[in-house]
Amino acid sequence: MSQKIAVVMFNLGGPDSKDAIKPFLMNFFMDKNIIRLPLPFRYLIASLISNRRSKKEAGESYGELGDKSPLLENSIVQAQALEKLLKDSRETENAEFKTFICMRYWHPMADQIVREVGEWGADKIVIIPLYPQFSTTTTWSSLEQWNKEMKKAGLKIPTSTVCCYHDNEGYVKASAENIRERYAQAEKDGYEKPRVLFSAHGLPEKVIKDGDPYQWQCEQSAEAIVKALGIEGLDYQYCYQSRVGPQKWIGPSTEEALEKAAEDGKAVIIYPHAFTQEHVETLVELDIEYKEEAEKMGLHGYYRAETAGIHPAYIQGMADMVFKHLDHDGVKAERFERPCPREFNRCCMQGLHHDACCSHHKKAA
């Protein structure tokens, strides 16, 4: 009898209608990993932000996309590609695989997916986030909610979680090929040695200073992709987009990077390496808003490389991780060794935070 393996793929989530924009934003800002304040204050701030931003984003950001996010549909396509590859592999003779998309802030969320995994009768769970770099605001938050719902449902299924894979071979190869395609186009259009901007979603500086390894992993991802590109003397820079609120955020910002490129007379290829599928922050923020800003700055030659999506190398990279983690339980990086420097103590593979992330798995053992 074959073993039933549930592959659960974490992602952020996005509104599926105009009416869902406000509650989606409320769910997002109510997360204690996003706004780190006591509940009454967090609720007040979340209400204020979601009220204000829902009106703006309904008319602007999500309005450009038909008042909804394509994130779920694009994640499902990735899950289907991964499931097909797993089923077609020679390594699956004694295993049955099924993929599940689990969103953090909008449906389908952890309570629903935990129920579906249980009803399917999974013997083993492998969790892979659709964000390669670990952060307390993404993978950590999703895993906390998942473990809470597993405990509530009374499910004790052996689980292996890939907490990060920022330099995964398949992810890096897919990224390099997508960038190379745009780089060649820019050169064909007459732009010599364009600058590659690795634009990741930003975080408040305080989150990083508190030990979150996200920025370090994003920059390590960029370096791995640069190496894979193999372009001699490549001009590139890290930058961070999507600032919100008055706090000091990590930088330089994408706006600042575009301004510098304009001053230097450089064309740019922007690659959002912390996202692995298209959604509002790529299709609207990068493709429309930043492009318009770049034109105002006098920047000529603005290109955006596609996310990893269903690139065969990326899907193969995820499949390889599933197979490697089948015989393991708990929360570990792709290669089972802690990848981050010790100062990043908000890592699932260190100390008390590791214990907290693994609490459910310990009970299930």
matplotlib code that plots the C-alpha trace (Angstrom):
import matplotlib.pyplot as plt

x = [0.0, 1.5, 2.1, 0.0, 2.2, 0.5, 2.7, 1.5, 2.6, 2.5, 1.8, 0.6, -2.9, -4.8, -8.4, -10.5, -13.1, -13.5, -15.4, -12.5, -9.9, -10.7, -10.9, -7.8, -5.9, -7.4, -6.2, -2.7, -2.3, -3.8, -0.9, 1.3, 4.3, 3.4, 2.4, 4.1, 1.9, -0.6, -3.9, -6.0, -3.5, -2.9, -6.6, -6.9, -4.0, -5.1, -8.6, -7.2, -4.8, -7.2, -10.0, -7.7, -5.8, -8.8, -10.3, -7.0, -6.2, -9.7, -9.4, -5.8, -3.7, -6.3, -8.4, -5.8, -6.3, -10.1, -10.5, -8.8, -5.4, -4.2, -2.0, -4.1, -4.6, -0.9, 0.0, -2.4, -0.7, 2.6, 1.1, -0.4, 3.0, 4.7, 2.1, 2.5, 6.3, 6.1, 3.6, 5.7, 8.9, 10.4, 10.9, 7.2, 6.4, 5.4, 4.0, 0.9, 1.3, -1.2, -0.4, -2.4, -2.1, -2.4, -2.8, -2.1, -4.4, -7.2, -8.8, -7.9, -6.4, -4.9, -8.1, -9.5, -6.4, -5.7, -9.2, -8.6, -5.3, -6.9, -9.9, -7.5, -5.8, -2.3, 0.4, 3.1, 3.2, 5.9, 5.6, 7.3, 6.8, 6.4, 8.8, 12.4, 13.8, 12.7, 11.1, 9.2, 6.6, 6.0, 7.1, 7.2, 3.8, 2.3, 3.8, 2.5, -1.0, -0.6, 0.5, -2.3, -4.9, -3.3, -3.5, -7.1, -8.0, -6.2, -4.1, -0.7, 0.8, 4.6, 5.6, 8.8, 9.0, 11.5, 12.0, 14.1, 15.8, 17.2, 20.0, 18.2, 19.7, 16.4, 15.2, 18.6, 18.7, 15.1, 15.9, 19.1, 17.4, 14.5, 16.9, 19.2, 16.2, 15.5, 19.2, 19.5, 16.4, 17.9, 21.1, 19.3, 17.4, 20.8, 21.3, 24.9, 25.5, 22.1, 21.9, 20.1, 18.0, 17.2, 14.0, 12.6, 9.7, 10.9, 10.6, 10.9, 14.6, 13.6, 12.5, 15.9, 17.7, 15.7, 17.3, 15.2, 17.4, 15.3, 17.5, 20.6, 18.9, 17.6, 21.1, 22.5, 19.9, 21.0, 24.6, 23.8, 21.8, 24.6, 27.0, 24.7, 24.3, 28.0, 28.0, 31.5, 31.4, 27.7, 26.3, 23.7, 22.2, 19.9, 16.8, 13.5, 10.0, 6.6, 7.3, 4.3, 4.0, 6.5, 9.0, 12.5, 12.7, 15.6, 17.1, 18.0, 14.4, 13.6, 12.8, 16.3, 17.8, 15.9, 16.9, 20.6, 20.2, 18.7, 21.6, 24.0, 22.3, 21.7, 18.9, 17.5, 16.3, 14.2, 13.9, 11.6, 13.6, 11.6, 8.4, 8.0, 4.7, 3.0, 0.7, -0.1, 3.4, 4.9, 2.0, 1.1, 3.8, 6.7, 5.1, 3.1, 3.8, 7.6, 7.8, 5.9, 8.2, 11.3, 10.0, 9.5, 13.1, 14.3, 15.3, 15.3, 15.2, 13.0, 12.6, 11.2, 12.2, 9.4, 9.2, 10.3, 6.6, 6.4, 9.9, 10.9, 14.0, 12.1, 9.4, 12.2, 14.0, 10.8, 10.4, 13.9, 13.3, 10.2, 12.1, 15.0, 12.6, 10.5, 12.6, 12.8, 10.5, 10.6, 11.7, 14.9, 16.5, 16.8, 20.2, 19.3, 22.0, 21.5, 22.4, 22.3, 25.0, 24.4, 23.3, 20.1, 18.5, 14.9, 15.5, 13.5, 16.8, 18.1, 17.3, 13.8, 12.5, 13.3, 11.4, 8.4, 8.3, 8.7, 6.2, 3.6, 6.1, 7.5, 4.0, 3.4, 6.6]
y = [0.0, 3.4, 6.2, 9.3, 12.4, 15.8, 18.6, 21.9, 25.1, 28.3, 31.7, 35.1, 35.1, 37.9, 39.2, 37.3, 40.2, 43.9, 43.1, 40.9, 43.7, 45.2, 41.9, 40.7, 43.8, 43.5, 39.9, 40.9, 43.8, 41.9, 39.4, 40.0, 39.3, 42.2, 44.8, 43.8, 45.6, 44.3, 43.2, 46.4, 48.7, 46.3, 46.1, 49.9, 50.3, 47.4, 49.0, 52.4, 51.0, 48.6, 51.2, 53.7, 51.3, 49.3, 52.4, 53.3, 49.8, 49.0, 52.0, 51.7, 48.5, 45.8, 47.9, 47.4, 43.6, 43.5, 44.1, 40.9, 39.3, 36.6, 35.1, 32.1, 31.1, 31.5, 29.5, 26.7, 26.5, 26.0, 23.4, 21.5, 21.5, 20.2, 17.5, 16.3, 16.1, 14.3, 11.7, 11.2, 10.6, 7.2, 7.8, 7.7, 4.1, 3.6, 7.0, 9.0, 12.8, 15.5, 19.3, 21.8, 25.6, 27.2, 31.0, 33.0, 36.0, 34.9, 31.7, 28.9, 29.4, 26.9, 25.8, 24.7, 23.1, 21.2, 19.8, 18.8, 17.1, 15.2, 14.1, 13.0, 10.7, 11.9, 9.7, 12.4, 16.2, 18.1, 21.9, 24.2, 28.0, 29.7, 32.3, 31.1, 33.4, 32.9, 35.7, 35.9, 37.9, 35.1, 31.5, 31.8, 33.4, 30.8, 27.9, 29.3, 29.4, 25.9, 24.4, 26.1, 24.6, 21.2, 21.1, 22.4, 19.6, 17.0, 15.8, 14.3, 13.6, 13.4, 16.7, 18.0, 21.8, 23.4, 26.7, 28.3, 27.6, 31.0, 29.5, 26.4, 25.3, 25.2, 28.5, 30.1, 28.6, 29.7, 33.2, 33.5, 32.4, 34.8, 37.7, 36.7, 36.8, 40.5, 41.4, 40.1, 42.1, 45.3, 44.9, 44.2, 47.5, 49.2, 49.5, 48.6, 46.8, 47.4, 47.4, 44.5, 45.5, 42.7, 44.2, 42.3, 43.2, 45.5, 45.1, 47.6, 47.9, 47.0, 43.5, 42.8, 44.3, 41.9, 39.0, 38.2, 36.7, 37.8, 40.6, 38.5, 35.6, 38.0, 39.3, 35.8, 34.8, 37.8, 36.8, 33.2, 34.4, 36.7, 33.9, 31.7, 34.5, 34.4, 37.9, 39.4, 42.8, 42.6, 45.9, 45.0, 46.3, 45.1, 47.2, 46.9, 47.9, 48.3, 50.6, 51.2, 53.6, 56.0, 53.4, 53.2, 50.4, 48.5, 50.0, 51.3, 51.5, 50.6, 54.3, 55.3, 52.6, 53.8, 57.4, 56.3, 54.4, 57.5, 59.6, 57.1, 56.9, 53.2, 51.0, 48.6, 45.0, 44.6, 41.1, 40.5, 37.6, 37.3, 36.5, 33.3, 34.1, 37.2, 39.2, 42.8, 43.8, 42.6, 43.2, 46.6, 48.0, 47.0, 46.9, 50.1, 52.3, 52.0, 52.1, 55.4, 56.8, 55.7, 57.6, 60.7, 60.4, 60.3, 56.6, 55.1, 51.3, 49.8, 46.0, 43.5, 39.8, 37.3, 35.5, 31.8, 30.8, 27.4, 27.5, 23.8, 24.3, 25.9, 23.2, 20.5, 22.3, 22.0, 18.4, 17.6, 19.3, 17.2, 13.9, 15.0, 15.8, 12.7, 10.9, 13.9, 15.6, 19.1, 22.4, 22.5, 24.5, 22.9, 21.2, 20.5, 22.8, 26.3, 28.6, 32.0, 33.6, 33.2, 36.8, 36.1, 34.5, 34.6, 31.6, 28.3, 26.4, 28.2, 27.9, 28.7, 29.8, 26.4, 24.8, 27.1, 26.3, 22.6, 22.3, 20.5, 18.1, 17.2, 16.2, 14.3, 12.2]
z = [0.0, -1.0, 1.5, 1.0, 1.0, 1.3, 0.0, 1.5, -0.2, 1.9, 0.4, 1.5, -0.1, -1.8, -2.1, -4.6, -5.0, -4.4, -1.1, 0.1, -0.1, 3.3, 5.3, 3.6, 4.7, 8.2, 8.5, 7.3, 9.7, 12.7, 12.5, 15.5, 13.3, 11.1, 13.7, 16.9, 19.5, 22.1, 20.7, 21.5, 19.8, 17.0, 16.3, 16.2, 13.9, 11.6, 11.4, 10.4, 7.8, 6.3, 6.0, 4.3, 2.1, 1.0, -0.6, -2.3, -3.5, -4.7, -7.1, -8.0, -7.3, -7.4, -9.7, -12.4, -11.9, -12.0, -8.2, -7.2, -6.9, -9.3, -6.6, -5.8, -9.4, -10.1, -7.0, -8.0, -11.4, -9.6, -7.3, -10.3, -12.1, -8.9, -8.3, -11.9, -11.6, -8.3, -9.7, -12.9, -11.0, -10.7, -7.0, -6.3, -6.9, -3.2, -2.6, -3.6, -3.8, -3.6, -3.4, -1.3, -1.4, 2.1, 2.2, 5.3, 5.0, 2.6, 1.5, 1.4, 4.8, 7.3, 9.0, 5.6, 4.3, 7.6, 7.3, 3.6, 4.4, 7.2, 5.1, 2.4, 4.9, 4.6, 6.2, 5.8, 5.3, 3.5, 3.8, 1.2, 1.3, -2.0, -0.7, -0.8, 1.9, 5.5, 7.5, 10.7, 8.7, 6.1, 6.7, 10.5, 10.6, 8.3, 10.2, 13.6, 12.2, 10.6, 13.8, 15.7, 13.3, 13.4, 17.2, 17.1, 14.7, 16.8, 13.8, 14.6, 11.1, 10.8, 9.1, 7.5, 6.8, 4.5, 6.2, 3.5, 0.2, -0.8, -3.0, -4.2, -7.5, -9.4, -8.1, -8.9, -12.4, -13.2, -12.0, -13.9, -17.2, -16.8, -16.1, -19.0, -21.4, -20.4, -20.4, -24.0, -25.0, -23.4, -25.3, -28.5, -27.9, -27.7, -24.0, -23.2, -19.8, -18.2, -14.4, -12.7, -9.7, -7.3, -5.8, -2.8, -0.6, 2.2, 6.0, 8.8, 9.9, 13.4, 12.3, 10.9, 13.9, 16.1, 14.3, 11.2, 8.5, 5.6, 4.3, 4.5, 2.7, 0.0, -0.7, -0.7, -3.3, -5.4, -5.2, -6.2, -9.2, -10.2, -10.1, -12.2, -14.8, -15.4, -17.0, -16.6, -14.9, -14.3, -12.9, -10.2, -6.9, -4.1, -3.3, -1.5, -2.5, -0.9, 2.1, 4.4, 7.3, 9.0, 10.4, 9.0, 6.4, 5.1, 2.0, -0.4, -1.7, -5.2, -5.9, -4.7, -6.9, -9.9, -9.2, -9.1, -12.4, -14.0, -12.8, -14.1, -17.5, -17.1, -18.3, -15.7, -15.5, -12.3, -10.9, -7.9, -6.4, -3.2, -5.2, -7.1, -8.9, -10.4, -8.3, -7.4, -6.4, -9.7, -12.2, -10.8, -8.5, -10.7, -14.2, -13.9, -10.9, -10.8, -14.5, -14.6, -11.8, -13.8, -16.9, -14.8, -13.6, -17.2, -17.0, -20.4, -20.7, -18.0, -18.1, -15.7, -15.6, -14.8, -11.5, -11.3, -11.7, -13.4, -14.9, -15.2, -13.1, -10.2, -10.2, -10.3, -7.5, -5.3, -6.2, -5.2, -1.8, -1.3, -1.9, 0.3, 3.2, 3.1, 5.6, 8.0, 10.5, 12.0, 10.5, 8.6, 5.8, 2.3, 3.1, 6.8, 8.0, 9.5, 6.6, 8.4, 10.6, 14.3, 14.9, 13.1, 16.2, 14.8, 12.8, 13.0, 13.3, 16.4, 20.1, 21.5, 18.1, 16.7, 19.6, 19.0, 15.3, 16.0, 18.9, 16.9, 15.3, 18.7, 19.9, 16.7, 17.1]

ax = plt.figure().add_subplot(projection="3d")
ax.plot(x, y, z, "-o")
ax.set_aspect("equal")
plt.show()
